[in-house]
Amino acid sequence: MRGYMDACTAGDADAVAAHLADHARHFFPPDMYDGPWVGAQAIGERWATAVRERGSSWTVDAIVVDEARRQAVCEWTHHKGSLGVILRGAEWYEFDEEGRITEIRAYYASPQAAGYERLELGGFDYAGRGYPHA
């Protein structure tokens, strides 16, 4: 995960993609970044663009790992340099047998969005994965 974040900060799309399974998916809250992003190269290109256009960089603030389940959580800080914005959040990661990232679910530290009846990730199949939905 640190290697992935370092590659994101370097703005190197190929290095980002190398940490991801080809079919990786990156989920975001609704209406953010036109997510979910699908595919290792597409995810790499999107973060490389963020570095180039917004001066983005990331720090890894904490990591918790469950090796047996091939899952981890990373708390991070996203510095959007040219915008003067600091975005904090956490991401849930899932990995394949080779240790490549197959899924990232991003959660942001921010106030509850007004006007939403459901505050959940856009495009994520909660019901299909057995999450409560009532």
Buried (B, 14 or more C-beta within 10 A) or exposed (E): BEEBBBBBBBBBBEBBBBBBBEEBBBBBBBEEEEBBBEBBBBBBBBBBEBBEEBBBBBEBEEBEBEEEEBBBBBBBBBBBEEEEEEBEBBBBBBBBEEEBBBBBBBBEEEEEEEEEEEEBBBEBEEEEEEEEEE
